[in-house]
Amino acid sequence: MERISIFFLIIFLGVSCGNEVPRQTIPYGPVNFRVELMSYDSELKNPDCYKIFTEEHRRLNSDRFGYAGVLVITDARGNLYAFDLCCPHEDSRQAVVSPDYDGNGYAGKVRCNSCGSVYVTMFGIGNVESGPSSEPLQRYTVIQLQDGSYRVIN
């Protein structure tokens, strides 16, 4: 009987760890805004594109753009992903990442303007490719709404 109880306890603990909350890699900043593909943000309808959202892009008083601003990207399949612009190695609003370009345009990577760390944003990953950083970019949740727009939140 004791073995069965231990077995079920181990199974319960393993299953309960399935929905971990993403870890915060930079100082907290609230994120809550809409991406409107049919109007303001139509460039994001194209694959492998990006748009940067900062306080200058505020459309509503309730819009919030994270710690240093938000980078929204589309991958080759048209999926949207969102990352804070703050480099997790620097933890500074002034040390932000910028999209890298190859010969064909946006290369699916961003580079920190301060420490030089390179992060892979392709497929919504945000992991470090090179440089001194050891933490991934802070990723935010992108939810598709019924009207075809998206909400970016943390």
C-alpha beads as a LAMMPS data file, in Angstrom:
LAMMPS data file: protein, C-alpha beads

154 atoms
153 bonds

1 atom types
1 bond types

-500.0 500.0 xlo xhi
-500.0 500.0 ylo yhi
-500.0 500.0 zlo zhi

Masses

1 110.0

Atoms # bond

1 1 1 0.000 0.000 0.000
2 1 1 2.847 2.383 0.827
3 1 1 4.441 1.797 -2.598
4 1 1 1.189 2.650 -4.360
5 1 1 0.854 5.876 -2.368
6 1 1 4.414 6.898 -3.208
7 1 1 3.829 6.055 -6.881
8 1 1 0.725 8.263 -7.063
9 1 1 2.504 11.059 -5.195
10 1 1 5.335 11.027 -7.749
11 1 1 2.854 11.010 -10.656
12 1 1 0.881 13.903 -9.094
13 1 1 4.026 15.986 -8.587
14 1 1 5.177 15.345 -12.141
15 1 1 1.832 16.320 -13.669
16 1 1 1.418 19.423 -11.502
17 1 1 4.691 20.893 -12.833
18 1 1 3.424 20.998 -16.422
19 1 1 2.205 24.605 -16.526
20 1 1 5.125 26.609 -15.280
21 1 1 4.878 30.383 -15.361
22 1 1 7.543 31.875 -17.652
23 1 1 10.385 33.273 -15.622
24 1 1 10.944 37.005 -15.564
25 1 1 14.384 37.780 -17.064
26 1 1 14.203 41.592 -16.774
27 1 1 12.591 44.113 -14.404
28 1 1 8.795 43.895 -14.546
29 1 1 6.832 46.255 -16.793
30 1 1 3.134 45.719 -17.568
31 1 1 2.225 44.714 -21.124
32 1 1 -1.266 45.137 -22.540
33 1 1 -2.006 46.367 -26.061
34 1 1 -3.673 45.313 -29.309
35 1 1 -2.042 44.536 -32.630
36 1 1 -4.381 45.488 -35.486
37 1 1 -3.320 43.595 -38.635
38 1 1 -6.147 45.072 -40.731
39 1 1 -5.174 48.680 -40.065
40 1 1 -2.382 50.189 -37.943
41 1 1 -0.078 47.159 -37.980
42 1 1 -0.646 45.736 -41.477
43 1 1 3.095 45.176 -42.035
44 1 1 2.860 42.265 -39.588
45 1 1 0.638 40.355 -42.042
46 1 1 3.814 39.562 -43.985
47 1 1 5.996 36.618 -42.919
48 1 1 9.362 37.309 -41.281
49 1 1 8.520 40.905 -40.362
50 1 1 8.588 42.889 -37.145
51 1 1 7.266 46.029 -35.523
52 1 1 8.497 47.832 -32.431
53 1 1 5.935 49.193 -29.950
54 1 1 6.912 51.854 -27.417
55 1 1 5.112 54.591 -25.505
56 1 1 5.073 56.616 -28.740
57 1 1 2.702 53.981 -30.187
58 1 1 0.099 54.338 -27.431
59 1 1 -3.403 54.266 -28.938
60 1 1 -5.370 53.941 -25.693
61 1 1 -4.627 55.198 -22.192
62 1 1 -4.620 51.565 -21.037
63 1 1 -1.843 50.489 -23.474
64 1 1 1.337 49.269 -21.748
65 1 1 4.593 48.279 -23.456
66 1 1 6.731 46.374 -20.960
67 1 1 9.992 47.523 -19.456
68 1 1 11.754 48.951 -22.540
69 1 1 9.191 48.501 -25.322
70 1 1 7.953 45.431 -27.190
71 1 1 9.164 43.779 -30.376
72 1 1 6.397 41.871 -32.193
73 1 1 7.546 39.508 -34.944
74 1 1 5.875 37.227 -37.454
75 1 1 7.557 33.985 -38.402
76 1 1 7.502 32.295 -41.811
77 1 1 4.093 30.751 -41.013
78 1 1 2.538 34.056 -39.959
79 1 1 2.554 33.352 -36.202
80 1 1 3.042 36.398 -33.964
81 1 1 5.485 36.483 -31.035
82 1 1 6.345 39.311 -28.659
83 1 1 9.530 40.105 -26.718
84 1 1 10.637 42.963 -24.498
85 1 1 13.275 45.142 -26.124
86 1 1 15.409 45.108 -22.956
87 1 1 18.532 42.963 -23.096
88 1 1 18.370 40.572 -20.107
89 1 1 22.143 40.797 -19.669
90 1 1 22.033 44.567 -19.198
91 1 1 18.658 45.056 -17.393
92 1 1 18.569 48.670 -18.593
93 1 1 15.911 50.537 -20.572
94 1 1 18.723 52.034 -22.648
95 1 1 20.281 48.668 -23.569
96 1 1 17.785 47.424 -26.124
97 1 1 17.881 44.837 -28.861
98 1 1 17.566 45.735 -32.544
99 1 1 16.625 43.478 -35.461
100 1 1 19.521 42.029 -37.479
101 1 1 19.419 42.069 -41.268
102 1 1 20.891 39.696 -43.798
103 1 1 20.903 40.225 -47.561
104 1 1 17.157 39.512 -47.758
105 1 1 15.890 41.631 -44.836
106 1 1 15.047 40.685 -41.246
107 1 1 17.155 37.669 -40.282
108 1 1 15.057 36.303 -37.374
109 1 1 17.638 37.539 -34.858
110 1 1 18.139 40.613 -32.688
111 1 1 21.335 42.111 -31.290
112 1 1 21.873 44.127 -28.095
113 1 1 23.204 47.601 -28.842
114 1 1 25.235 47.562 -25.607
115 1 1 26.752 44.120 -24.924
116 1 1 26.480 42.656 -28.447
117 1 1 24.517 39.548 -27.417
118 1 1 22.552 37.982 -30.280
119 1 1 19.151 36.363 -29.663
120 1 1 17.189 34.104 -32.016
121 1 1 13.607 35.353 -32.336
122 1 1 12.664 32.985 -35.135
123 1 1 9.740 30.730 -34.086
124 1 1 9.286 32.767 -30.886
125 1 1 12.340 31.324 -29.153
126 1 1 14.324 34.317 -27.858
127 1 1 17.333 32.219 -26.780
128 1 1 20.903 33.501 -26.764
129 1 1 22.921 32.621 -29.849
130 1 1 26.124 34.447 -28.906
131 1 1 27.504 37.072 -26.560
132 1 1 27.819 37.444 -22.807
133 1 1 24.106 37.021 -21.995
134 1 1 23.003 33.786 -20.345
135 1 1 19.246 34.488 -20.218
136 1 1 16.671 34.499 -23.041
137 1 1 14.664 37.546 -24.027
138 1 1 11.568 38.220 -21.953
139 1 1 8.688 36.765 -23.945
140 1 1 5.082 37.939 -23.730
141 1 1 1.814 36.174 -24.519
142 1 1 0.090 36.900 -27.845
143 1 1 -3.614 35.990 -28.008
144 1 1 -5.637 36.031 -31.221
145 1 1 -9.005 37.710 -30.724
146 1 1 -12.268 36.894 -32.529
147 1 1 -12.117 40.037 -34.657
148 1 1 -8.755 38.996 -36.157
149 1 1 -6.661 41.352 -34.033
150 1 1 -4.222 40.213 -31.337
151 1 1 -3.689 41.169 -27.711
152 1 1 -0.177 41.174 -26.264
153 1 1 -0.083 40.705 -22.472
154 1 1 2.097 39.537 -19.604

Bonds

1 1 1 2
2 1 2 3
3 1 3 4
4 1 4 5
5 1 5 6
6 1 6 7
7 1 7 8
8 1 8 9
9 1 9 10
10 1 10 11
11 1 11 12
12 1 12 13
13 1 13 14
14 1 14 15
15 1 15 16
16 1 16 17
17 1 17 18
18 1 18 19
19 1 19 20
20 1 20 21
21 1 21 22
22 1 22 23
23 1 23 24
24 1 24 25
25 1 25 26
26 1 26 27
27 1 27 28
28 1 28 29
29 1 29 30
30 1 30 31
31 1 31 32
32 1 32 33
33 1 33 34
34 1 34 35
35 1 35 36
36 1 36 37
37 1 37 38
38 1 38 39
39 1 39 40
40 1 40 41
41 1 41 42
42 1 42 43
43 1 43 44
44 1 44 45
45 1 45 46
46 1 46 47
47 1 47 48
48 1 48 49
49 1 49 50
50 1 50 51
51 1 51 52
52 1 52 53
53 1 53 54
54 1 54 55
55 1 55 56
56 1 56 57
57 1 57 58
58 1 58 59
59 1 59 60
60 1 60 61
61 1 61 62
62 1 62 63
63 1 63 64
64 1 64 65
65 1 65 66
66 1 66 67
67 1 67 68
68 1 68 69
69 1 69 70
70 1 70 71
71 1 71 72
72 1 72 73
73 1 73 74
74 1 74 75
75 1 75 76
76 1 76 77
77 1 77 78
78 1 78 79
79 1 79 80
80 1 80 81
81 1 81 82
82 1 82 83
83 1 83 84
84 1 84 85
85 1 85 86
86 1 86 87
87 1 87 88
88 1 88 89
89 1 89 90
90 1 90 91
91 1 91 92
92 1 92 93
93 1 93 94
94 1 94 95
95 1 95 96
96 1 96 97
97 1 97 98
98 1 98 99
99 1 99 100
100 1 100 101
101 1 101 102
102 1 102 103
103 1 103 104
104 1 104 105
105 1 105 106
106 1 106 107
107 1 107 108
108 1 108 109
109 1 109 110
110 1 110 111
111 1 111 112
112 1 112 113
113 1 113 114
114 1 114 115
115 1 115 116
116 1 116 117
117 1 117 118
118 1 118 119
119 1 119 120
120 1 120 121
121 1 121 122
122 1 122 123
123 1 123 124
124 1 124 125
125 1 125 126
126 1 126 127
127 1 127 128
128 1 128 129
129 1 129 130
130 1 130 131
131 1 131 132
132 1 132 133
133 1 133 134
134 1 134 135
135 1 135 136
136 1 136 137
137 1 137 138
138 1 138 139
139 1 139 140
140 1 140 141
141 1 141 142
142 1 142 143
143 1 143 144
144 1 144 145
145 1 145 146
146 1 146 147
147 1 147 148
148 1 148 149
149 1 149 150
150 1 150 151
151 1 151 152
152 1 152 153
153 1 153 154
